[in-house]
Amino acid sequence: MRRRAGVGAIHKQKLEQEKYRDKGTEIQENQFEQMTKQMEVFRTNLEDFASKHKNEIRKNVQFRRQFQDMCASIGVDPLASGKGFWSVLGIGDFYYELSVQIVEVCIATSYKNGGLITMDELRKRLIQARGRSKQHQDISVDDLLCASKKLRIFGNGFTVLPMGKGQYLVQSVPGELNMDHTAILQAATDNEGHISCLDIQSKLGWELERAQRGLNYMLREGLAWIDTQNPKEQTFWFPSLFAACVNSQS
Amino acid sequence: MDRFEYSDARLVQGEEFLMRENGVKLYDGDSKTTFEGGELVVSSTRILWGRPGDIPRGQMCICLPLFYIVLVEEEQRTFSFSSSRKFVLHLSEPRQGKPQGPVTWSQHSFIKISFKEGLHNDFLGLIQNALMTRAWERLSLTSPSSTASIQNMADRKWRSGIVGIERKIEEKHKATDESISLAFQDLSRLMNMAKDMVAISRSISTKIREKQGDITEDETVRFKSYLLSLGIDDPVTRGAFSNQTEYFQSLARQLAQMLEEPIKEVGGMMSMADVYCRVNRARGLELLSPEDLMSACRLMSTLQLGLCLRTFDSGATVLQLSNHNDSMIVENTAVALEENGSLSATELAKILGISVLLAKERLLTTEKQGRACRDESLEGIRFYSNLFLTKEE
């Protein structure tokens, strides 16, 4: 049949194309939904197997790698020992596994908190990433403290600081590797040699705690001077930047 | 008996050996045959029978593809004086175009297998398991000729517009769903199907990544999945070594090999807690204790593995590239001083992209070695090249 010419035909063609497109997105959406479902099935199954068949999986070299590959693609934690009778006595893998997971959370979040995290938040994130079943959720702050003791051998690079009232702060980045101060200096350079907590918060997107900590450290080290006369808030000046600022103005 | 085919006594690729038994006799229906006292091998797709010694030598034998089997049952023995056991295999109709076999026509649709010399394997269980797994379906899919023909058929069936496409997608999902639930029934099954499952899990996560950027919002899970994907094949374990020193030495070698790249990436230095996490994630289920990790890392400098352990004055331990040792650092810092005339710790930190504390430490080391001089002022400490060393007059 010959295609009709004219406005009507064009309209019709357009309509058809739109319908095809809609159908296409619908199919894609459907497929995505299916995939998400399959991933959920995979996740629960893998979690289940990881906690039930740990030793058998460990024994088979080839399968161990395959199992790990699956865990990697789905995002499941293969370390899933429960807290048993023996773990209280420090025997078994439970606290070691937990210590790996603790460091993992610290590194994963360090890009935004600079390696400082409260124990409560750490616990929340750790539980979330660990898995959905009950034994994964059942982890107390005491367990975390116990697990982080295993890391003491690494010296002061990883420390748990008590804050009083059962609150703890976990520091996972040693001062030598802490880039916060360099970042503050950079921000101050762009701000004519001085900066305040609020400035840092808005410029670098940090939390107040992190900004204060960084500034106080630099103050102690003599890298920064404090100006308390500013009516709004304390300003920090960096004498090392004065010369550069004067030069750029002249 | 007419379902049997002649075949090479060799397993094709993907076919799995399940069991072997000697002194086996075959019955066509209820009647005896000349196939007696032979060797029987069960694979994941076939039952092979050969004269004694033929199968190990890879000579001609007869085989029964498992897809013919409808039902297997053990024949109840009336007098049980001997250790012999008999099984009845009910078979479906012979397929068209099947390869030639020892018998062209038979009136019986079942055969019996008699194990005259006793049975040492769980024949019934293995066969039933193999029937459930349907390994021949996967095999025929992988062989090129049959894939093509199936593809052709599929095309014909589905080349019918959007509904066809939808149906095709639907069926694909169903098949995947089924194989996932099959694989996760128990561990041995998952082990057998591991390769397929790895492929499926990968394809699922790539699809989801394409759609929403990543498998999850949770940054910890993302990081976990990244670390796990960098796994190592054969983690060094304590059990494989008789003495402690050897164990730590091989461990140190493996760790150095694995960590060199990541440490370079983060600027030549990594805190031990960080190392501990990465190492254990790569090892998967073979956890390494902090103590063993430290012992192995201590050995790195003597073994000259390109990495070494370092403890700062603050008490923090890091693993760093060997070329970050003091003399190198002093040299580099001295060069930086010459280039810039003078430097404060903050300036050096900015230039090298390192922390202020580390920059200060480097300058102080350089000073200690006599390559820098300090100028203390209100603006803090500045360091200059030591001209007493370089200028003659």
Interface residues (C-beta under 8 A of the other chain):
Chain A: K23 I27 Q28 N30 Q31 F32 Q34 M35 T36 Q38 M39 V41 F42 N45 D48 F49 H53 K54 E56 I57 R58 N60 V61 Q62 F63 R64 R65 Q66 F67 Q68 D69 M70 C71 A72 S73 I74 G75 D77 P78 L79 D93 Y96 E97 S99 V100 V103 E104 V105 C106 I107 A108 T109 R125 L126 Q128 A129 K150 L151 I153 F154 G155 N156 G157 F158 S172 V173 P174 G175 E176 L177 N178 M179 H181 T182 L185 Q186 M218 E221 G222 L223 F238 P239 S240 L241 F242 A243
Chain B: I162 I165 E166 I169 H173 T176 D177 I180 S181 F184 L187 L190 M191 A194 K195 M197 V198 I200 S201 R202 I204 S205 K207 I208 K211 I215 T216 D218 E219 T220 V221 R222 F223 K224 S225 Y226 L227 L228 S229 G231 D233 D234 M269 M270 S271 M272 A273 D274 Y276 C277 N280 R281 G284 L285 E286 L287 S289 P290 E291 M294 T311 F312 S314 G315 A316 T317 V318 S344 A345 T346 E347 A349 K350 G353 I354 S355 V356 L357 L358 K360 E361 L378 E379 G380
